[in-house]
Amino acid sequence: MKFKRRGKRKGTQRIRYELMKCCTKEREQWRAEYIARVLRVVQEELETLKKS
């Protein structure tokens, strides 16, 4: 009878989950900054069109 090693797999999954949490925060930060830049460009374009 063979036994499966569960402890190592769980530890690896825990590390991956923690890395994903870290990366998720960075992705959310990048996304927020990107959206802010896009909105700023759109606002500048709208102001340009209003002046015309």
Secondary structure, DSSP 8 states (H G I E B T S, - for coil): ------HHHHHHHHHHHHHHHHHHHHHHHHHHHHHHHHHHHHHHHHHHHHH-
